[in-house]
Amino acid sequence: MTADRGVAASWAIGMGLLLGAVAGTVVSTRTPGEEVRRVAGFALLFVPALYAMIVSRWDHWHQKNPYVRFAVLFLGGFAAIGLVTAPVVLLFGGTGLVATVAEFLAALGGFGVAAWIAFYGGDERIWAVVVDRLDIEW
């Protein structure tokens, strides 16, 4: 099945803006204007990346309802960005060039984890581990 580029673009824009807002607000800033620039910068990085992932993994994307993929990406992104960035903030503090670069890279790493979970089979692997550990018959 070929990718519907309009649908892919609309999903990528929505999810990229949402995850860009999460990442932009997690990374420490000194002024509200700086926070807006961070949110916009992350969104400008995430939207094209998500579009490319949706189009390249179109069959995987449509295997389940796109709203499920959205929920998996957002919940994975929210958790991963927060969990990866928080130790960096504690380690480097919230100010300075090194801290800013480290937080930025940590937020990108969190986005990478969320992309793996949503698009590259991470959700199925995590689900299999949870079912196995909790001894659930599914």
Backbone bond lengths (Angstrom), bond angles and torsions (degrees), N, CA, C in turn:
res aa  C-N    CA-C-N  psi(-1)  N-CA   C-N-CA  omega(-1)  CA-C   N-CA-C  phi
1 M - - - 1.445 - - 1.534 108.32 -
2 T 1.304 116.94 132.71 1.464 120.62 -179.83 1.517 110.55 -83.78
3 A 1.303 114.30 151.29 1.461 120.87 -176.26 1.521 110.93 -73.64
4 D 1.309 116.53 138.23 1.458 122.94 171.43 1.524 106.66 -87.50
5 R 1.319 116.00 104.51 1.465 120.36 -171.97 1.524 112.91 -67.27
6 G 1.316 118.37 -29.92 1.463 120.84 176.57 1.517 111.65 -67.27
7 V 1.324 115.97 -44.60 1.463 120.54 177.59 1.529 109.58 -64.83
8 A 1.330 116.74 -43.60 1.467 120.58 178.99 1.530 110.55 -60.62
9 A 1.332 116.93 -41.66 1.467 120.24 179.90 1.525 111.38 -65.23
10 S 1.320 117.08 -42.35 1.466 118.46 -178.72 1.527 111.55 -66.40
11 W 1.340 117.10 -40.95 1.463 119.96 176.72 1.520 111.04 -64.93
12 A 1.333 117.07 -42.81 1.464 120.84 -178.62 1.527 110.99 -64.26
13 I 1.311 117.51 -40.34 1.462 120.35 179.48 1.530 110.22 -64.66
14 G 1.320 116.39 -48.71 1.462 119.63 -179.42 1.516 112.99 -61.45
15 M 1.326 116.47 -48.91 1.463 120.09 -178.42 1.526 111.60 -70.41
16 G 1.337 116.73 -36.94 1.462 119.93 179.20 1.517 112.62 -65.69
17 L 1.338 116.79 -39.99 1.459 120.00 177.38 1.523 111.34 -65.60
18 L 1.326 116.03 -41.86 1.461 119.93 -179.44 1.531 111.56 -66.02
19 L 1.318 117.29 -48.68 1.468 119.41 179.12 1.528 112.00 -69.99
20 G 1.330 117.04 -30.82 1.465 120.15 174.38 1.516 111.38 -63.77
21 A 1.339 116.27 -38.30 1.465 120.28 177.01 1.524 110.74 -66.57
22 V 1.326 116.69 -41.00 1.468 119.77 178.28 1.523 109.89 -62.37
23 A 1.327 116.76 -51.32 1.467 120.33 -178.02 1.524 111.60 -64.90
24 G 1.326 116.93 -40.13 1.457 120.13 -178.67 1.517 114.05 -66.96
25 T 1.318 116.21 -29.67 1.465 118.24 179.31 1.523 112.36 -87.19
26 V 1.315 117.91 -20.09 1.469 120.64 178.21 1.525 110.87 -77.32
27 V 1.323 116.92 -36.33 1.463 120.94 179.51 1.529 108.64 -72.35
28 S 1.323 116.74 130.06 1.469 122.09 -175.55 1.522 111.94 -63.46
29 T 1.334 115.01 140.72 1.464 121.94 176.11 1.522 108.74 -136.88
30 R 1.328 115.20 163.02 1.458 119.82 178.58 1.522 112.39 -100.53
31 T 1.339 116.90 -27.36 1.458 120.28 -177.25 1.523 109.91 -131.55
32 P 1.327 117.33 157.29 1.464 119.62 176.21 1.534 112.55 -61.72
33 G 1.310 117.49 -35.26 1.462 120.79 178.43 1.516 111.97 -63.67
34 E 1.319 115.58 -38.71 1.467 120.47 177.66 1.527 110.40 -65.66
35 E 1.322 116.89 -37.47 1.467 120.27 178.12 1.523 111.31 -65.72
36 V 1.325 117.01 -40.73 1.473 120.73 177.57 1.523 110.02 -62.03
37 R 1.326 117.06 -41.55 1.471 120.22 178.26 1.525 111.21 -64.07
38 R 1.324 117.33 -39.30 1.469 120.37 178.12 1.524 111.00 -65.12
39 V 1.320 116.60 -45.20 1.465 120.38 178.87 1.529 109.47 -59.72
40 A 1.318 117.34 -46.72 1.472 121.35 179.68 1.531 110.78 -63.57
41 G 1.323 116.92 -40.86 1.467 120.25 179.46 1.519 112.32 -63.74
42 F 1.326 116.55 -44.93 1.464 119.26 177.86 1.526 110.64 -64.64
43 A 1.318 116.99 -40.83 1.469 119.41 178.91 1.527 110.27 -62.35
44 L 1.331 117.42 -39.99 1.469 120.46 178.25 1.523 112.33 -66.02
45 L 1.315 117.51 -25.92 1.466 120.73 175.00 1.528 111.58 -82.28
46 F 1.327 116.41 -42.03 1.460 120.82 -172.07 1.522 113.35 -76.18
47 V 1.336 118.25 -37.33 1.473 120.00 -176.34 1.524 111.52 -60.36
48 P 1.343 120.22 -52.76 1.473 118.31 179.68 1.534 112.83 -65.30
49 A 1.333 116.68 -34.52 1.465 119.11 178.52 1.525 110.32 -64.67
50 L 1.321 117.25 -44.01 1.470 120.46 178.72 1.524 111.37 -66.21
51 Y 1.318 116.59 -38.81 1.466 119.45 177.59 1.525 110.38 -60.17
52 A 1.318 116.33 -45.70 1.464 120.14 179.36 1.524 111.36 -62.75
53 M 1.339 116.90 -40.17 1.464 119.78 179.17 1.525 111.65 -67.50
54 I 1.322 117.18 -41.51 1.467 119.92 -179.60 1.521 110.15 -64.43
55 V 1.318 117.52 -45.75 1.472 120.72 -178.65 1.526 110.84 -66.73
56 S 1.332 117.11 -43.18 1.471 118.82 -177.48 1.524 112.60 -72.63
57 R 1.309 117.46 -26.29 1.470 121.97 -179.33 1.529 110.72 -113.11
58 W 1.311 116.86 35.70 1.463 122.92 -174.14 1.525 112.37 -55.86
59 D 1.320 118.01 -44.54 1.470 120.00 179.73 1.529 110.85 -63.77
60 H 1.315 117.07 -40.10 1.462 121.37 176.78 1.535 110.30 -66.47
61 W 1.330 115.87 -39.02 1.462 121.72 179.98 1.527 110.68 -61.48
62 H 1.328 116.76 -43.87 1.464 120.44 -176.88 1.521 113.95 -88.32
63 Q 1.303 117.36 -2.39 1.460 120.27 176.80 1.520 110.40 -62.72
64 K 1.317 116.21 -35.97 1.463 122.63 174.70 1.519 107.35 -118.61
65 N 1.298 116.23 166.56 1.450 121.49 178.22 1.531 109.67 -59.33
66 P 1.347 118.26 133.89 1.467 119.41 179.33 1.526 113.84 -57.73
67 Y 1.323 117.77 -27.64 1.462 119.72 176.83 1.527 111.04 -66.95
68 V 1.322 116.41 -33.18 1.460 119.74 175.29 1.523 109.36 -66.63
69 R 1.332 117.35 -44.19 1.468 120.96 177.50 1.527 110.39 -60.35
70 F 1.337 115.80 -40.67 1.462 120.46 178.07 1.522 110.34 -60.23
71 A 1.324 116.63 -47.40 1.469 120.94 -179.93 1.521 110.85 -62.99
72 V 1.323 116.68 -43.25 1.465 120.53 179.70 1.531 110.17 -63.61
73 L 1.336 116.86 -44.32 1.466 120.00 179.83 1.518 110.59 -65.04
74 F 1.337 117.84 -46.00 1.457 119.44 -176.97 1.523 111.54 -66.57
75 L 1.323 117.18 -47.75 1.467 118.99 -179.51 1.526 111.03 -64.59
76 G 1.333 116.29 -41.57 1.465 119.87 176.11 1.517 111.75 -63.88
77 G 1.327 116.45 -41.90 1.461 120.65 179.86 1.509 112.72 -67.44
78 F 1.325 115.86 -43.73 1.461 120.48 179.43 1.524 109.99 -60.17
79 A 1.317 116.25 -47.48 1.471 120.25 -179.56 1.521 111.31 -68.84
80 A 1.329 117.47 -47.81 1.465 120.47 -175.25 1.527 111.51 -66.17
81 I 1.311 117.58 -45.13 1.466 119.75 -179.50 1.526 109.55 -62.95
82 G 1.331 116.19 -43.97 1.463 119.12 179.07 1.509 112.84 -65.57
83 L 1.338 116.98 -45.43 1.466 120.18 -176.66 1.522 113.46 -71.95
84 V 1.317 117.20 -30.64 1.463 119.62 179.35 1.527 110.61 -81.23
85 T 1.331 117.10 -34.41 1.461 120.32 -176.72 1.529 112.90 -80.56
86 A 1.324 118.26 -34.66 1.478 121.38 -176.33 1.533 113.03 -57.21
87 P 1.339 120.23 -47.54 1.480 118.50 178.29 1.530 112.77 -63.67
88 V 1.314 116.61 -31.86 1.470 119.79 178.76 1.522 109.93 -66.70
89 V 1.338 116.75 -41.22 1.466 120.41 177.35 1.524 109.93 -63.10
90 L 1.327 116.50 -43.26 1.465 119.72 179.25 1.527 111.89 -65.56
91 L 1.329 116.42 -35.20 1.456 120.69 -177.86 1.527 112.43 -75.60
92 F 1.337 116.78 -45.82 1.466 121.16 -173.89 1.526 113.99 -101.11
93 G 1.323 117.49 -10.92 1.460 119.48 -174.90 1.516 110.20 84.13
94 G 1.289 116.03 -179.32 1.459 119.87 -175.09 1.507 115.07 -101.01
95 T 1.330 118.67 -1.53 1.463 119.46 -177.23 1.520 110.27 -129.33
96 G 1.296 114.10 161.33 1.454 120.48 177.62 1.515 112.23 101.73
97 L 1.311 115.78 159.64 1.459 122.06 -177.02 1.519 112.08 -65.82
98 V 1.321 117.62 -43.89 1.469 121.10 -179.48 1.524 110.37 -62.59
99 A 1.330 116.46 -43.18 1.465 120.51 179.26 1.524 110.80 -63.87
100 T 1.309 117.52 -42.07 1.460 121.32 -179.24 1.519 110.86 -64.25
101 V 1.317 116.90 -45.70 1.471 120.63 179.25 1.525 110.46 -64.57
102 A 1.323 116.97 -43.29 1.470 120.79 179.87 1.526 111.06 -63.58
103 E 1.327 117.90 -41.96 1.462 121.28 178.21 1.524 111.16 -65.89
104 F 1.323 116.57 -40.10 1.467 121.09 178.14 1.525 110.27 -61.83
105 L 1.323 117.25 -46.44 1.462 121.18 179.44 1.530 111.15 -66.02
106 A 1.330 116.79 -36.97 1.463 120.28 177.59 1.526 110.77 -65.44
107 A 1.327 117.73 -40.47 1.468 120.82 177.66 1.526 110.59 -64.68
108 L 1.332 117.38 -39.62 1.468 120.10 175.76 1.525 110.64 -64.69
109 G 1.321 117.11 -39.04 1.466 120.83 176.34 1.521 111.50 -62.69
110 G 1.320 116.56 -41.46 1.462 120.80 176.24 1.516 112.03 -62.31
111 F 1.332 116.71 -39.04 1.463 120.74 175.56 1.528 110.19 -64.13
112 G 1.326 116.84 -39.75 1.458 120.26 177.41 1.516 112.41 -61.74
113 V 1.323 116.52 -41.33 1.468 120.75 176.77 1.525 110.18 -62.75
114 A 1.330 116.53 -44.20 1.463 120.45 179.24 1.531 111.19 -62.98
115 A 1.320 117.36 -39.07 1.466 120.70 177.78 1.524 110.85 -65.62
116 W 1.329 116.98 -40.49 1.461 120.17 176.84 1.527 110.39 -61.88
117 I 1.318 116.47 -43.58 1.465 120.41 -179.72 1.525 110.74 -62.73
118 A 1.320 117.84 -44.63 1.471 121.22 -173.17 1.524 114.16 -82.91
119 F 1.331 117.98 -33.72 1.463 119.70 -170.12 1.525 115.28 -116.13
120 Y 1.299 118.48 -20.33 1.457 119.71 -171.48 1.528 113.95 -120.28
121 G 1.326 116.42 28.03 1.449 120.99 172.04 1.515 115.94 88.84
122 G 1.293 118.52 3.86 1.453 120.61 179.64 1.516 113.20 -63.98
123 D 1.336 116.58 -35.48 1.465 119.04 -179.96 1.519 111.36 -64.27
124 E 1.338 117.54 -40.82 1.458 120.10 178.59 1.528 111.31 -66.66
125 R 1.329 116.75 -39.18 1.464 120.08 178.95 1.522 111.29 -66.19
126 I 1.325 116.72 -43.80 1.464 120.35 178.17 1.523 109.95 -63.11
127 W 1.337 116.66 -43.66 1.463 120.94 179.50 1.531 110.67 -60.53
128 A 1.323 117.60 -42.16 1.467 121.07 179.43 1.531 111.17 -62.52
129 V 1.318 117.20 -40.72 1.464 120.73 178.80 1.530 110.34 -65.97
130 V 1.335 116.76 -43.32 1.470 120.40 179.98 1.519 110.63 -62.84
131 V 1.335 117.31 -45.54 1.461 121.24 179.59 1.520 110.38 -62.20
132 D 1.336 116.94 -42.10 1.461 120.86 -179.77 1.533 111.55 -66.92
133 R 1.319 117.32 -46.26 1.470 120.81 -176.93 1.525 112.25 -67.57
134 L 1.315 116.47 -37.96 1.473 119.64 -178.83 1.518 112.51 -88.70
135 D 1.330 116.10 -0.87 1.459 122.24 178.97 1.523 111.56 54.12
136 I 1.323 114.48 51.72 1.465 121.61 -179.80 1.522 108.07 -95.25
137 E 1.317 116.33 135.58 1.466 119.17 172.90 1.521 107.26 -89.94
138 W 1.299 115.74 118.20 1.460 120.46 -176.19 1.486 111.06 -115.21
